[in-house]
């Protein structure tokens, strides 16, 4: 592994390049706005979070991601920087490392999904995927840090990531004896109104999480979820059908078909 640090007038960023896999996208962190937290330490956390998802993403390269501070919730903006950079804001501070990782992984999930403006009828599903990305990254970080923490003295902190994820899952448990299909049937007419409903998204993410933990390469399919997105309103079945048609590999297509089966959505004629 080669390690680089670059210092500019307004930003400090570091990034890792691994000899055996595609490089993690550059993460550029604006310093001195994190309640005293070290920019170098924040970098270690965000690199670790990105490292759990990026190897499985279909994309081979991304523009740099600029990180600034938010006071109104984390977000990745639709507009880009002067050189095409992704503009991400995290609403955290000090040494709340699990919160940094959780928020970053969620917004990074949107980037992996090729987020863009347009009809928001099915944004609830993308938001749920991004919630899943956060839970996935945290649990994988705990595994990684058992043997490869960013610093040797951070090894014991690794358990905090899985606990953060588990606490969210406990707070919003999945309803007993309810299938995803039944859940969707009960809620499908209200999903578009609150795409970022945290409790609901965590519940559903708890059902999707095992699919990605079973086969992490399934994250690759997410790159094609917004390919056919326009301002035209689409039913969820059409959304899934468009996603499937945009996929590049048989594995990705099979995964989207599995999602449709779980939601009991079998035809573009169904809502």
N, C-alpha and C positions, 0 to 999 in steps of 0.2 A: 504493500500500500504506500502511495506517495501522499504526502500531506502538504498543502499549500496555504499560505495566508496572504491576503491582498489588503492593503490599506489605502483608502481614498479619502478625500476631504470630508465627505458626508456619510460614507458607509464603510463598515468593516465587514468583510465576509471571508469565510474559509470554506473549502470544499475538499472532499475526498475523491480520489480517482482509484478505482480498483482495477487491477490488471486483468481479472478474470470475468468482468461483467461491465455493462454499460455504466458510464459515470453518473453519479447522482446529480441532478440539476443543481446549478449554482443557487445558493440561498443567501440572499444579501440582507443583512440585518442592520437597521438604523440604530446606532448606539445611543446610550445615555437617556433612554426614555422608558426603562423597564424597572423603575423603583430600586435601582442599585444592582440589579442582576448583571453579571458579567456577560458581555456580548459573546465572548468565546465559549462560555458554558451553555448559553442559549443555542449557539451553533451546534454544539455537540448533541443536544436534545433533538433539534429539528432534523439534523442529518440522520440520527438514529431512527426517528419516526418515518422519514422519507424512505430510508433503507429497507423498511419492512414491506413497502408497497411497490416501489419503483421497479425492482427486479422482475415483477410479475406483470407490469403494465405493458401494453402493446407498443406504445410509443418508444422510439429509440433515443429521442433527444427532445428537450424542452427548453424554452427560453428561460433565462434566470427568473427567480422569484424574489421580489423585493418585499421585505417584512417591515411594517410599521406598527405603531400602537393605535389601538381603538379604545374608545370609552363606551361604545354602544353595541358591542358584540362583535365576534369575529366575522370576517367576510373576505372573499376574493372578488375584486371588482371586475366588471365587464370591460371597462376601458383598460388599455395597456400603457406601459411607460413609453418614454420617448424612443427607446430601442426595442420595443416589443416585449418588455418584461411583464410578467404577471405581477399585479399589485395586490398584496395580501395584508390584512390587518388582523392582529391578534389582540384579544381583550384579556390580558393577563399581566402579571408583574412579579417582581421579586424572584423567589426560587420555587414557584409553584410548577415544578417541572412536569408533572402529570398533566396539568392544564395546558401548558405550552404544547405538549405532544398531542393531546387530544384535539385541541383546536386546529393545530396545523394539519394533522392527518385528515380531518374533515374537509378543510378547504383544499388540500392537495387532492382529495378524492374528486372534487369538482373539476380540477384540472385534468385528472386522468379520464374523467367522463367527457372531456371536450365541451365543457359548459359554454352556453352562448344564449343570447337573448332570443325571445320568441314566446310561443304559447306556453303557459305555465300549468296547463291542465294536469300534466303528469310529473311536475316538479317534485311532488311528494315522494315519488319513487327514487329519484336521484338523491334527494335529501336523506332518504333512508339508506341508500347505498353509501353515502358519505358518513352517516352515523356508524354503519357497519365497518367502514374503513378505519374510523377512529378506534373502535373496540378491537378490531383485528390488530392494528399497529401496536396498541398498548400491550396486548397479551403477547405478541411476538417480541416486543422489546424486553419484557420480563424474561423470556427464554434466552434471548441473546445476551443480556447483561449478566447471566449466571456465569458465563465464560469470557465474554468480550465487552465489558463495560468501557465507556469512553475514558474513564480514569479508574485505576485500581480501587481507590477508596469510595467509588460510587457503586460498587458491586451490590452492596446490601440494599441500595435504594431501588434496585430493579423490581422488587416485589411490589412497590407502590403503584406501578403502572397497571398491573393486573388487578390490584385492589380497586383502583379508580374505575376501571371498566366494570368490575363486578358490582360495585356500589350502584352504578347506573342501572345495571340489569336488575338488581334487587328492588330498586326504587320504582321501576316500571315493568313489573312481571307480565309475562304473556298469559292471557286468560286460559284457565284450565280447560282441557279437552276441546280446544277450538283449533280447527285447521286454518291454514292461511286462506284457503278458498272461502271458508265460512266468514272469516274476518273481513275479507275483501267484499263479499256480498253485503255485509252489514254496513260497511263504511264507504263504499265506492262513490256515493253521490255527494259526500262531504269532503273528500280528500283534497280536491283542488282548492278549497277555500282556505285551508291552513297547511300549506306544504311543509312548513318548518315546525309543526307540532311536535315538540321534543318527546313527550311521553309516548305518543303513538309511534313515532319513528323508532324510538328505542325498543319498544315492544316488537315491532316487525323486524328490526335489525337483529334481534336475538334469534329469530328464525332463519335469517339469511346468513348469519355469521358462520354456522357450521359448514355451509356449502363452500365458503372460501377457505376455511381452515382445512377442509378435506382435500381441496385441490386449489392452491393459491393461484395457479395459472388462469383461473377463471376471471381474475381481475383484468386480464387482457381484453375480455369482451366489452368492458365498460368504455373503451375508447370509441365505440361505434354507437353508443346509445343516443347521441344527439346529432348524428350525421344528417338525418332527414328533418331535423327540427326547423320549423318556420313559424310564422305568426298564425297559421291555420290551426284551429282547435282539432285535437285528435282524441279518440277514445283510447282507453288503456290497451285494448286489444290491437288497435292500429299502431299504437306506439311500440308494442312488443313486436309486431310483425315488421315494422320499419327497422327496428333494431336488428332483428334476425337477418333481414335482407342485406343489411350493411356490414355484417360480420364477415371476416376474411377466412376463418378456418372452420373445419368441421366441429372441432371441440367447442368453439365459441357458439356456433349455431345450436349445438346440442344443449349447451347451458341455457341459452335463451328459451329454448323449447321446454326445458325443465322448469324454468321460472313460470312460464305460461301454464304449465300443468299444475304447479303448486297453487297458483291463483285461480285455477279452473277457468282459464281464458283460452279458448280453443279456436276462435275464429274472429276475423276482423269485423264480422257482422255483430258481434256482441259488445256491449259497452264495457 
